């Protein structure tokens, strides 16, 4: 999507984000006249904005390009070291930290076990220490770290930066994470539901030709959906949009926590697949209940997926059934949003990806319930590892640089 600027003096900040966004979308470099034509801003406005961006080192000028008569034009590119962002993904089993530069490159990353301390203070201190260590070991200029983005399982209270009572994180009850972490690190902090952060990352890393209407099916310990419509992430009024979990995909399926049968968020998640395989004697063992069993779940799920892709017919059937059930939910999501693309990702996704992508697209296409007459593409995330953490880092850039309508409203106040 091309953003068009405004030549009104009151929205100078907005024009800056418009120009920066246009520069970012052309990694090979842009001239000032090209920027003027793609943004709709006057040559003088572009020249002024570029002067400010060069002075703040957010962009660099590399060489010149000769096109037609007149003076050779300077080529402007994003300066990857102009700014950095820290992304944190809190998962039931592991906390992932990434340091991302302005060009979107992951410069460094670390992981640690999810703190389960009763005392939120010690959790915050531990996270602040990990972030500090990440910035130090990466060797980047600390003064250029713009902020911290946190992606966490929902439900969340974005406005107050509070993690509500997420399933699988028993001691994380109403933790005021954003304020506490900002106080501990001295950096601005933004917080987002993990599936929404993943959708933000997909938009941030999208190729210019990529569709900006999509659903991101996030396959983690649970199942979630990040939604983008017309290039904007859909958050809902409480920023908790995108929970398809209680869609019925198997009327005869097991009883969900909600009391219904065969809910997709209950039937296709890693735990359900492993438990079925164990019940049917395809694998041995039983999973411990609750968060204590997450390491075992991870290991058992890897084993099941390896058996399935390695030719074990019964293990293969478990994944195929899950793919068929997931397809029923995908049809409803596509119908609801009339989207062109469904993206799959998340921490457990890659292990079952070959089988699901072999089965699901055909099942969706052949489903008589599918409404939109156009083709639907099924792709994998542009960020194969740590998509939620990278998404969390993108949130910082997004809230700092993205020329969205909301940004315009705020700067126009
Ligand atoms: Zn349910």
Boltz pocket constraint, residues with backbone or C-beta under 6 A from the ligand:
constraints:
  - pocket:
      binder: B
      contacts: [[A, 245], [A, 246], [A, 256], [A, 257], [A, 258], [A, 259], [A, 260], [A, 263], [A, 266]]
      max_distance: 6.0
